[in-house]
Amino acid sequence: MAERRHGRFKETVISWSPLKKSLFILAVGIIVYGTVIVLDSSVISQLSGTENMHSDIEAYRARTSTILGGGLLYTDVHTETPPLINYLLVPAQLLGGSDHIWVYSAYFSVFGILSGLLMYLTLRRFDDSIAFAMGLLFILSPFGFLEGGLANDETIVAFTVIVPALLMVLERSRFASLAIGLGIWTKMWAILLAPVHFLQLRSWKERLLVIGIIAGVSIAVATPFLLLAGDEFTWFLQYYFIGNSERKNEGLSAHMFLELGGLEIPNLVSLAVVLIGLLFAYLYAYKRGLGKWESMTLAVVVFFALYPKMHGGYYLIPVAFLLAWGAENWKIAARCFLLYIPVTLAVALAPPMVPGDALIHFEGSWIFGLVSALAASAMLLEATYTVMKNRSFITRAIEEESSRGSPGGPMGSSISGAAGLDGENA
């Protein structure tokens, strides 16, 4: 009986128009994000304390207030991020974020919902049903609606990676390059896509154009701050890449928990490990002829497994890529959701941004944090190893179109092998 109902529901959903599917994703997003926002205002913050639950809010307010007051980032207000993310927060401050945390929560929720909609509307040309499932699963990821609904900017960060990734698979090379450049100066994560974009292009003319666009955007954004803020502007680059003597590793990485246990890994060693791992990922993907989506997925996951300064909500980024397989295979989707458990445990065992002990703290608790962080990395790597055995529906469709020698275009659900969430190859 349950299987028949599931089958009827699936047939009904497949018959929906793109507009109806988009409205459904929008409605689900409003419900899940909205529920968290309401619970935060009425329950969560009161139980845990606003400072612990919204440790970044005062930083958001200070930076946006400085911008609105005509001040300069980095000199007039301490800033540890690239400049553009702070300008993206200005609308939330103008809409009432200076007085109400929920305004920031709603603003960040918009980016989470918009990302899910873009996934569906962009990727439906490769397979409408799978793209719909992918967008819906992204909306339902706790890494998204819990972070966005609790006033954290990780949904914006994920958005700056998802947009150039989608443009890349659509072969909108120049727009993808522009999006990567802007993304780099928003929160740096889009830089992970640049080598894949460069290597996947067919000619050196196109590759040089990519370098030129990204370099041009970087010069346009960075030059005013370099001239006006100088060393204070470059502080955040040191913080991101080689660390700062005044700041220890933060987040939930194994590196940070090892430091808590008394084993400090030099920043240069950590950086070298990350760079070697990424170099291997890019070259492996290029030599094996992996598709664009597979190549980006591999690079992002390797970075997450090795980078020493990771935060829980950022895991929305690799999850977004893995859901290209999770939308077809419920076992992969389950991995993407179960990943939230060790990540959350590691966050609870890690020192908070505000002074004080971790949410869970006792003698030797760093060991449990280390195990949780390693478990999160292991789950992420295992899921990636599994999905790499099969091409994503995106790559299958692109290859099928290429073999037919016809230009890309809307394909609906015509690609053979489309299975929605019923795949079993895991």
Phi, psi and omega in degrees: 000313180297321180294323178294318179296319178298318180296318179294319179297318180297317179296322179295315181296318180300326182282349180295150175285161176305323179296316181294321178294320178296318179294326178294315177300317179299316181296315179298318179299316180297321181293309186288316178292318181297322179298317179296318180298316180295315180294326178296313182294325187262334187228302193301308183295326180291326181281320187261342183094134184298321182297318180288319185278333183231058186293339183265351186301314182296327176293318177303313184294319181295318183288316180291324177297322178297316179298312182293333180274003178086010179278178184245128174301150177080322179262316182271345177209138180293128184223127182251014185235163171300160189291321192294329180300325181290325177288329176293338180275348183302316179303321179296319178295318180294328182279001177122008181294341178294335182247335187231122179295325185297338177294316176297319179301314180296321180297314178294327179297324179302318181291324177295314180292319180298323178298316178297319178296318179297321177303311181295308186294329180280316188271354181296338178294337178272323173189113187298314184293315181292319179298321178297314179298322180296312179297321180292317179296324178297316179300325185274356180293127179297336176296338179265299189287333177283321179289310180296317181292341178255024171066043172245146190273012183299333178293326175292318179300313179298321179302320182289346175263321183294318183300307178296328178297317179294320178295326179295315181289339175276357182061036171266074192301313184291318178293324177296318179297317178297317180294322177296315180300313178293322179296321179302318182270009171262310177205019171075336189298329181296344179298336179295335182275340187301312179298323177297314179301315181297311185288333184280346180286155191272337184225159178290334176298314178294321180295318178295326177295320177301312179300318181297317181294313181296319178294320180297316177298317181297317179295317182296322181279317189279327187304312180301321181286325176297320181289321186268328185250338175058232184299329180293332176286319183285351180302317184292332177293318175298318181298320182287318193259312183240007177082178180219137184299337180275346184232130177272170177301139180240169176099208188242017184289159177300326180302315183294318180291326175296323176297320177298329179275359176102001179253101183265125178264124181304143182300322181294325177294316178300316180296319180297318179298317179297313182295319178295318179298316179293319178301317178298316181298314181295314181292321178298313180297320181291314182292325181276356179067036179292153177292169181300314183294320178295318181296316179295319179300313181299315181297315181297316182293318177301318178298315180296327180286337188247335186292133187275001184227075188248147176241152189302314184295337180295342179295350173299333183291303178296328177299320179302319180287317182293335181292348173297331174265324180298332179292340177259334189231113185296335180290323176289319177301319179298320177300317181298325180278320180292337177303334181297333184292302179295328178296315180295320177298317179296319178298317181294332182268352181272151177299140181284167177294324178276155180302143179133180181277164176295163178302320174245114185218128175199172181301121180082011182295339179298332179295317179292325176295319178298316179298319180295316180296317178294323178296320178297315179296319181296318179296319180294316180292320180295318178297319180293318177302320181292313184290333181291351176284343181228145177286146176292160178299334179294310181293321179301315182293318179298317180293323179294317177296320180295321181292332178276347179071023181249152180292154180292156178182177180303130183242354183058230181247034188279345184289129181293149178091357179296128187230007182058235179256018187259003181298154183234007187275066176208000000 
